[in-house]
Amino acid sequence: MQKHARSALVFTFLVLVLGSVCANAAPQPLYGKTIVVTWQEEHQQKRSEGDQIKSVAAWGEFDVYVSEAGRPFSRLRFSMMGVRENRRGGGLRTGTKDAVGGEGGAARNVAFSGDTMTASMPRGAGGALLVSVTFDNGFQSCSARTVSGKAPGAVAARIKSIINGGLYDLYSVKTSGESCRIQNGNMFAQ
C-alpha cells in the first residue's frame, strides 16, 4: 500500500472513531484506579516558520483516572530532548494537557466498551491521535496500541506544542513500544 493511501486510510479510521465513539460508563473494577499508557514516537517535523524537516524522537504518556463515580479524568504528556537556546546540549523537556470527561466537546473523548477503552483526540489542525486499551478479564492488567494520522491529502498536520507552545508541521508520526499498566488511586493527586 502506498504511503499516501495508508495515511489516508488511518486518518479516515480516526475520523470515524472521533465522530462515533460515545462516552460509555467505565467498568466498576476500574473505579478509583489510573490507567497509564506510554509509547515512543518518531516525528518528521519542522517549525512552521521554515527550517528543514527533522527526525525527532518523543515519548508520549496518556493517563486516565476513573473517579469513584466512574468519571474519567485524563492527562496527555509528551517529552522530548530539546536544544536550549544559545547553549550547547539540551535536556528532557515535558509538557502536559489535562481534560475532564464530558468537558471540551470533541477535544478529547475517552470511552469504555466491555473490556476496552478508547481515547481519541485531535492533534493540531488536520491530525488525530487514537489510544486503544484492552483489559484482561479481571481488569488487573492491560495492553495498548496508539495510532497517529493526518487528513487525506494533507502534507502535514499543524500542531501547537504542549512542550514549548511553538507551531510545528508534523509530516509523519510513527508510534511504537506501547506499554500499559493499572494502578490504584488517583495519580493526579500525587
Legacy VTK file of the C-alpha trace (Angstrom):
# vtk DataFile Version 3.0
C-alpha trace
ASCII
DATASET POLYDATA
POINTS 190 float
0.000 0.000 0.000
1.393 3.404 -0.905
2.372 5.733 1.910
-0.287 8.342 0.988
-3.054 5.736 0.744
-2.043 4.221 4.099
-2.049 7.659 5.771
-5.459 8.439 4.273
-6.831 5.108 5.497
-5.504 5.665 9.044
-6.879 9.204 9.172
-10.280 8.108 7.842
-10.402 5.462 10.575
-9.516 8.041 13.225
-12.170 10.474 11.974
-14.787 7.722 12.106
-13.742 6.866 15.648
-13.675 10.534 16.691
-17.173 11.003 15.335
-18.740 7.774 16.542
-17.312 6.969 19.959
-19.721 7.797 22.726
-18.767 8.159 26.366
-19.915 4.912 27.995
-19.561 4.352 31.715
-16.287 2.872 32.888
-16.400 -0.710 34.221
-16.848 -0.809 38.022
-13.497 -2.607 38.645
-11.682 0.491 37.276
-13.303 2.943 39.712
-10.624 4.633 41.833
-7.811 3.483 39.517
-5.477 5.085 36.999
-4.656 3.607 33.587
-1.198 4.629 32.341
-0.229 4.179 28.673
3.266 5.046 27.422
4.792 4.896 23.938
7.537 6.284 21.730
7.135 8.397 18.608
9.384 9.340 15.736
8.292 12.590 14.089
9.235 14.029 10.733
8.599 17.684 11.550
9.711 21.269 11.151
8.892 24.591 12.711
6.113 26.254 10.768
8.291 29.306 10.038
10.693 27.460 7.765
13.540 25.220 8.893
14.403 21.853 7.405
12.365 18.748 8.128
13.965 16.891 11.064
13.544 13.485 12.592
12.673 13.966 16.276
12.141 11.347 18.990
9.351 11.915 21.501
7.824 9.946 24.368
4.093 10.017 24.975
2.117 9.215 28.114
-1.661 9.129 28.420
-3.126 8.725 31.915
-6.795 8.191 32.723
-8.057 8.293 36.306
-11.547 6.838 36.749
-13.210 8.501 39.741
-15.330 6.642 42.301
-18.331 7.960 40.328
-16.972 6.462 37.084
-15.975 9.788 35.518
-12.701 9.805 33.511
-10.030 12.470 34.050
-7.184 12.357 31.553
-3.710 13.770 31.064
-1.667 13.768 27.870
2.054 14.271 28.326
4.855 14.469 25.772
8.580 14.632 26.400
11.500 15.106 24.030
15.128 16.001 24.118
15.468 19.702 23.364
18.251 22.064 22.466
18.421 25.068 24.734
18.596 28.413 23.039
22.141 29.811 22.723
23.658 26.796 24.528
25.184 23.517 23.569
23.404 20.370 24.612
19.841 20.025 25.710
17.661 18.475 28.287
14.499 16.483 28.569
11.549 18.846 28.133
7.991 17.888 29.050
4.522 19.372 28.557
1.076 18.229 29.727
-2.573 18.853 28.889
-5.391 17.722 31.206
-9.078 17.078 30.432
-12.173 16.055 32.389
-14.653 13.568 30.898
-17.680 15.325 29.423
-15.911 18.690 29.067
-14.423 20.223 25.955
-16.674 18.510 23.399
-14.600 16.824 20.714
-11.297 17.956 22.242
-10.708 14.548 23.853
-13.067 11.605 24.057
-12.473 8.697 26.472
-14.982 5.859 26.066
-15.363 2.368 27.538
-16.982 -0.642 25.897
-16.734 -4.071 27.513
-13.047 -4.781 28.096
-11.734 -1.853 26.015
-11.063 1.842 26.489
-10.632 4.152 23.513
-9.334 7.701 23.699
-9.452 9.853 20.599
-8.241 13.397 20.310
-7.420 15.912 17.604
-3.748 16.531 17.033
-3.497 20.076 15.804
-5.126 21.149 12.551
-5.604 18.117 10.345
-4.284 15.424 12.676
-5.581 12.949 15.244
-4.295 10.551 17.904
-6.025 7.325 18.964
-5.092 5.386 22.121
-6.760 1.971 22.411
-6.520 -0.149 25.588
-7.637 -3.766 26.070
-8.072 -5.055 29.638
-7.762 -8.640 30.887
-10.886 -10.363 32.269
-10.343 -9.099 35.824
-9.245 -5.556 34.862
-5.906 -6.195 36.606
-3.682 -5.688 33.540
-3.898 -4.129 30.085
-2.279 -3.781 26.679
-2.322 -0.708 24.440
-1.989 0.470 20.870
-1.505 4.026 19.595
-2.108 5.415 16.104
-1.415 8.912 14.829
-2.667 10.162 11.464
-3.429 13.182 9.336
-6.186 14.206 6.922
-6.236 12.586 3.475
-4.297 14.729 1.035
-2.737 16.832 3.812
1.003 17.246 3.551
1.312 17.920 7.289
-0.744 18.435 10.424
-0.069 21.800 12.079
0.255 21.478 15.843
0.918 23.766 18.778
3.460 22.045 21.010
2.337 21.379 24.583
6.036 21.423 25.482
7.057 24.892 24.302
3.960 26.436 22.661
5.665 26.664 19.253
3.931 25.864 15.958
5.160 22.786 14.097
4.213 20.924 10.947
4.092 17.148 11.509
4.715 15.319 8.246
4.629 11.837 9.724
4.456 10.191 13.144
5.479 6.594 13.741
4.367 5.169 17.099
5.902 2.102 18.774
6.764 0.464 22.093
3.353 0.823 23.747
3.017 -0.302 27.355
0.062 -0.197 29.726
-0.438 -0.560 33.464
-3.228 -0.076 36.009
-2.536 1.376 39.439
-4.692 2.056 42.460
-5.612 5.617 43.300
-5.601 8.988 41.601
-2.107 9.634 40.288
-3.084 13.254 39.512
-3.447 13.944 43.242
0.116 12.814 43.982
LINES 1 191
190 0 1 2 3 4 5 6 7 8 9 10 11 12 13 14 15 16 17 18 19 20 21 22 23 24 25 26 27 28 29 30 31 32 33 34 35 36 37 38 39 40 41 42 43 44 45 46 47 48 49 50 51 52 53 54 55 56 57 58 59 60 61 62 63 64 65 66 67 68 69 70 71 72 73 74 75 76 77 78 79 80 81 82 83 84 85 86 87 88 89 90 91 92 93 94 95 96 97 98 99 100 101 102 103 104 105 106 107 108 109 110 111 112 113 114 115 116 117 118 119 120 121 122 123 124 125 126 127 128 129 130 131 132 133 134 135 136 137 138 139 140 141 142 143 144 145 146 147 148 149 150 151 152 153 154 155 156 157 158 159 160 161 162 163 164 165 166 167 168 169 170 171 172 173 174 175 176 177 178 179 180 181 182 183 184 185 186 187 188 189
